[in-house]
């Protein structure tokens, strides 16, 4: 069976399945091949060999491991949205690959050039899809001992953090333990 026929069958299965726990419209191997083909056409053969694409609910793309993670909810918006998002995320990898070890702004000039090269000129920094925003309850409230400002957090702090406003005001932006946030009521 041809890859196109397989993809069409997957689409049909996607639309006919009444309750789907997780059934993306396009297989990640097809997306990975598309990503490899796109960067190979731009002359980045070593990137093409190492780029990986996966479906992942957490949406954590990783430029160091050359991994693009796509949200399965993109499947609800069709193949065009999946393709655009893949190219958007691939532009991040391509821009970083071209820059080498240097740090670049996530949506700066290098990224915009990569978007243009990948066929999505004028790409927006953020999408406007109607996804639900997951809100975590902020169970921990930290307080600055100097200015008494509250810092609500969903998780406990794992490291020592100080109030940035107080550090800037009193110690020229340098960390000072006097302004360390404390867990309050």
N, C-alpha and C positions, 0 to 999 in steps of 0.2 A: 504494500500500500504506500502511496506517495506521501511525503510529509504534509502536503497541502490537504489531502484527503483525511489524514489522521487529525490535523488541526480542525477541520470542519466537523469531524465526528465528535471531537472534544467539545466544540462549541455547541453542537446539538445536544449533547449530554448535559452541558451546563444549563441550557435553557429548559430542558425537559425534566430535570431533577427537581422535585417539589421542595425538598428540604436538603440543603447542602451545608455540611459543616465547613468544608474548605475545598473548593473546586475551582482553581483559577482558570481563566479563559484560555491562557496560553501556557504551555509547559515551560518550565524554567530553562530546560536545555535548548529550546527554540530561541528563547530570549538571549541566552548566553552565546549562541551561534550568531545571532543578529548583532550583538555588541561586538563580538570578535571581528565580524565582517566589516562593521563600520570603522573601527579603529585601524584595521588592516588597510582599508582603502585610503586612510590618511597617512600611511607609511609607518605606523607604530606597531611593527610586527611583534616585538617582545611583549608589549602590553596586550595585544590580541591573544597571545598564547596563555597569558596568566589571568585575564579578567574572568570573574565568576558572577553569576546572577542567581538569586534565590528569592523565593516568596517568604516573607517573614513579617509577622504582625507587629514586631517591635520597631521596624523602620530604622535600622541602624546600618547605614552604608559605611564601609571601612576603606579609606583610601590607601592605608598601609598594606592591607591584605588584598587589595584590588577586588573587593566584594561589593556588589550592588544588591541591596535588599529592597524588594518592592512589597508594598502592602497588598494583601489579597483583596481588600475592598476596592482596589482599582478595577477589578474584573467587572464590577457593577456598572462601570462607566465606559466599557467597550475597549476594543483593541487600539483605537486611536489614542486614547488617554494612556494606555499601558505603554505604547510606543513612545509617546512624548515624554512620559516620566522616565522611561529607560534612557532616552537620549539626554535628558536633564541630568540624571545621576551619572551617566557615562561622561558627560562634559566635566564633572568634578574630577573624575579619575584622569581624563585626558589632560586637563589643565595642570594637575599636580605632576603627572608624568612628564610633561614638557618642561615644567619648572625645575625638575630634579629634586634635590633635597631641600631647597629653599621653601619657606612658608609663603603661601599666597592667600589672599582674602577669599573666602568661600564663594562669593558671587561677584568677584572683581573683574578686571579687564581680561585676565587670562581665561577665566571661566566663560565670559561673554564671547570671546574669540572661539573657544572650543565649541560653544553652542552654535555659533554661526557655521563652523566647519562641519558640524554634525547635522546641519539642515534645520535648525530651530533658531533662526536669528530673532532677536528681540524677546527671547524667553524671559518670563517673569521669574523673580526670585522665589515666590511662593505660589502654590496652587490656590484655586478658589473652589475646590470641590466641597460638597456639603457633607464632610465627615464629622461624626460626633467627636467632640473633644473630651478625652478622658480626664476627669478631675479627681485628684487625690485629696482626701481629707487631710487637713494640716493639723496633726495631732500634737506636734511639738512646737512650743513657743519659746524662742530664744530672745533674750533681752540684753541690750548693751548696758553695762553698769554706769557709764558716763552720761549718755543722753536719754536713756530709758526707752529707746526705740525698740519696737517689737519686730521680730523676724520669724514669722510662722513657717514651719517646715513640715513636709510629709514624712520625712525620715529623720532619724537622729543624725547629727553631724558626726562624721568619723574622724575629723581632724580639727585642730585648733583654728578657729576663725575669729577675726576681730571685726568690729564695726568700721567699715571703710570710711564713712563720713568723719568719724572721730579721729581715725588715723590720719586722714588728710588734713583735718583742721589743726591737730595738736602735734603731729610728728612728721609732717611733710610727706605723708603717704606711706611711711614705714610702719611695719607691724609693731604693735606694742601690746604686751600682755595685759596692760591696764584696761584695754578696750575689748578683751576677749568676751565673746558672747556666752551667756550663761543660760542654762535651761530654767525657765520660769514656770509659773502656774498657767 
